[in-house]
Amino acid sequence: MLQRFAAQYEELRLGRYEWNVPLSKYTTWKIGGPAELFVEPRGKEALAQTIKLLYEYRLPWLCMGRGSNILVMDKGVRGVVIHLAEGLDYACREGDSLVAGGAYSFIKLAVLAGKEGLTGLEFAGGIPGTVGGAVYMNAGAHGSDVSRIFESADIVLDTGELVTYRVDDMQYAYRHSVLHGRLGIVAEARFRLEHGDRKEIAAVLASYKERRLRTQPFSSACAGSVFRNPPGDYSARLIEEAGLKGMRAGRAEVSTQHANFIVNTGQATAHDVLTLMKRIQERIKTTYGIELIPEVMVVGER
Ligand SMILES: Cc1cc2nc3c(=O)[nH]c(=O)nc-3n(C[C@H](O)[C@H](O)[C@H](O)COP(=O)(O)OP(=O)(O)OC[C@H]3O[C@@H](n4cnc5c(N)ncnc54)[C@H](O)[C@@H]3O)c2cc1C
């Protein structure tokens, strides 16, 4: 089936594809086994056609953006990995809104908003994912998140149908959206912003950046916060207070800079990271009676 899908994908010229691609090349953790088939549809229509074909062939698929919030298992991903790339990597201004393709960098979008004198996206200045990943995750920081500025998104449903969702359709909550139910893929999103002062926006972006560089292991291989914050508290505070900074499993280490980050110190496996996550969860449960829930998405063959 996969072979037949690939042949048709090629025949319809839907985009680039490759067999057995190590996903460690496409995740910020630099961890992950191979994708059986890795495809990069070359635009919105090609993406819709790809999903339609996958639906017809009943093949499993997974969508990836920048890979900055996923842990791909060492055995890799069976079926098709859809990587949003070139044809969906665009952004422009329309009135007081910014419209961007699912593959566009969320950090670049924050910078573009600033240049356009539009405020509301400053929080995104240090979130190293794509627009699609941010819409999926309801990514947020500095007291704001996607739900505050989200206007609409063009979503390719798992049948290949292209629909537009507005904010009320998204079921937004803390790091959660309706998309977590494997609804489909964000091809394009629109964000409603407000007029602001360019210099002030630039100053806010610079101060957020400075804070991140000081408090997060930004240049290490990591995937941001590993656990969601429990209600009324911070996972990082609990992990640090429990004395777990620097704890290791194989080559995975609890960051000494930010306790809710796990860094790949070199050649770490997904197994190392999962082992470390489990140990952290156990210690926090026995010390504080709190269940830490992963924020990172664990994908692939276990
Ligand atoms: C150093 C660092 C700092 C970070 N700081 C923050 C932070 O402050 N706040 C925060 O919220 N996050 C933070 N993150 C996590 C991460 O950047 C965000 O969750 C980001 O939104 C994920 O986007 P992505 O494109 O990398 O998604 P991926 O990691 O590729 O995918 C994440 C999930 O989204 C799905 N997905 C991806 N693209 C699409 C799409 N187009 N349509 C449908 N589903 C899709 C995937 O299937 C997967 O389930 C940080 C990460 C790093 C490495």
Ligand as a Chemical Component Dictionary entry (heavy atoms), coordinates in Angstrom:
data_LIG
# 
_chem_comp.id                   LIG 
_chem_comp.type                 NON-POLYMER 
_chem_comp.pdbx_formal_charge   0 
_chem_comp.three_letter_code    LIG 
# 
loop_
_chem_comp_atom.comp_id 
_chem_comp_atom.atom_id 
_chem_comp_atom.alt_atom_id 
_chem_comp_atom.type_symbol 
_chem_comp_atom.charge 
_chem_comp_atom.model_Cartn_x 
_chem_comp_atom.model_Cartn_y 
_chem_comp_atom.model_Cartn_z 
_chem_comp_atom.pdbx_ordinal 
LIG C1  C1  C 0 14.214 25.957 23.396 1  
LIG C2  C2  C 0 12.732 25.752 23.323 2  
LIG C3  C3  C 0 11.884 26.649 23.943 3  
LIG C4  C4  C 0 10.499 26.480 23.888 4  
LIG N1  N1  N 0 9.678  27.375 24.501 5  
LIG C5  C5  C 0 8.338  27.226 24.428 6  
LIG C6  C6  C 0 7.466  28.185 25.044 7  
LIG O1  O1  O 0 7.887  29.169 25.633 8  
LIG N2  N2  N 0 6.126  27.977 24.937 9  
LIG C7  C7  C 0 5.603  26.910 24.263 10 
LIG O2  O2  O 0 4.357  26.796 24.189 11 
LIG N3  N3  N 0 6.397  25.998 23.688 12 
LIG C8  C8  C 0 7.748  26.130 23.747 13 
LIG N4  N4  N 0 8.564  25.205 23.143 14 
LIG C9  C9  C 0 7.966  24.011 22.502 15 
LIG C10 C10 C 0 7.668  24.146 21.000 16 
LIG O3  O3  O 0 8.517  25.091 20.382 17 
LIG C11 C11 C 0 6.185  24.528 20.742 18 
LIG O4  O4  O 0 5.298  23.582 21.300 19 
LIG C12 C12 C 0 5.904  24.656 19.239 20 
LIG O5  O5  O 0 4.642  25.250 19.072 21 
LIG C13 C13 C 0 5.914  23.317 18.491 22 
LIG O6  O6  O 0 5.896  23.589 17.085 23 
LIG P1  P1  P 0 6.600  22.596 16.054 24 
LIG O7  O7  O 0 6.381  23.113 14.701 25 
LIG O8  O8  O 0 7.994  22.350 16.452 26 
LIG O9  O9  O 0 5.720  21.300 16.279 27 
LIG P2  P2  P 0 6.231  19.772 16.311 28 
LIG O10 O10 O 0 7.111  19.569 17.486 29 
LIG O11 O11 O 0 6.734  19.396 14.990 30 
LIG O12 O12 O 0 4.846  19.039 16.589 31 
LIG C14 C14 C 0 4.176  19.213 17.843 32 
LIG C15 C15 C 0 2.753  18.663 17.687 33 
LIG O13 O13 O 0 2.058  19.498 16.761 34 
LIG C16 C16 C 0 1.577  18.735 15.662 35 
LIG N5  N5  N 0 1.713  19.593 14.482 36 
LIG C17 C17 C 0 2.822  20.205 14.027 37 
LIG N6  N6  N 0 2.538  20.942 12.953 38 
LIG C18 C18 C 0 1.210  20.777 12.718 39 
LIG C19 C19 C 0 0.308  21.266 11.738 40 
LIG N7  N7  N 0 0.706  22.096 10.743 41 
LIG N8  N8  N 0 -0.995 20.889 11.811 42 
LIG C20 C20 C 0 -1.434 20.040 12.781 43 
LIG N9  N9  N 0 -0.619 19.549 13.721 44 
LIG C21 C21 C 0 0.691  19.910 13.695 45 
LIG C22 C22 C 0 2.455  17.496 15.605 46 
LIG O14 O14 O 0 1.775  16.408 15.000 47 
LIG C23 C23 C 0 2.726  17.256 17.083 48 
LIG O15 O15 O 0 1.673  16.526 17.688 49 
LIG C24 C24 C 0 9.955  25.366 23.187 50 
LIG C25 C25 C 0 10.821 24.464 22.535 51 
LIG C26 C26 C 0 12.197 24.670 22.587 52 
LIG C27 C27 C 0 13.100 23.707 21.874 53 
# 
loop_
_chem_comp_bond.comp_id 
_chem_comp_bond.atom_id_1 
_chem_comp_bond.atom_id_2 
_chem_comp_bond.value_order 
_chem_comp_bond.pdbx_ordinal 
LIG C1  C2  SING 1  
LIG C2  C3  SING 2  
LIG C2  C26 DOUB 3  
LIG C3  C4  DOUB 4  
LIG C4  N1  SING 5  
LIG C4  C24 SING 6  
LIG N1  C5  DOUB 7  
LIG C5  C6  SING 8  
LIG C5  C8  SING 9  
LIG C6  O1  DOUB 10 
LIG C6  N2  SING 11 
LIG N2  C7  SING 12 
LIG C7  O2  DOUB 13 
LIG C7  N3  SING 14 
LIG N3  C8  DOUB 15 
LIG C8  N4  SING 16 
LIG N4  C9  SING 17 
LIG N4  C24 SING 18 
LIG C9  C10 SING 19 
LIG C10 O3  SING 20 
LIG C10 C11 SING 21 
LIG C11 O4  SING 22 
LIG C11 C12 SING 23 
LIG C12 O5  SING 24 
LIG C12 C13 SING 25 
LIG C13 O6  SING 26 
LIG O6  P1  SING 27 
LIG P1  O7  DOUB 28 
LIG P1  O8  SING 29 
LIG P1  O9  SING 30 
LIG O9  P2  SING 31 
LIG P2  O10 DOUB 32 
LIG P2  O11 SING 33 
LIG P2  O12 SING 34 
LIG O12 C14 SING 35 
LIG C14 C15 SING 36 
LIG C15 O13 SING 37 
LIG C15 C23 SING 38 
LIG O13 C16 SING 39 
LIG C16 N5  SING 40 
LIG C16 C22 SING 41 
LIG N5  C17 SING 42 
LIG N5  C21 SING 43 
LIG C17 N6  DOUB 44 
LIG N6  C18 SING 45 
LIG C18 C19 SING 46 
LIG C18 C21 DOUB 47 
LIG C19 N7  SING 48 
LIG C19 N8  DOUB 49 
LIG N8  C20 SING 50 
LIG C20 N9  DOUB 51 
LIG N9  C21 SING 52 
LIG C22 O14 SING 53 
LIG C22 C23 SING 54 
LIG C23 O15 SING 55 
LIG C24 C25 DOUB 56 
LIG C25 C26 SING 57 
LIG C26 C27 SING 58 
# 
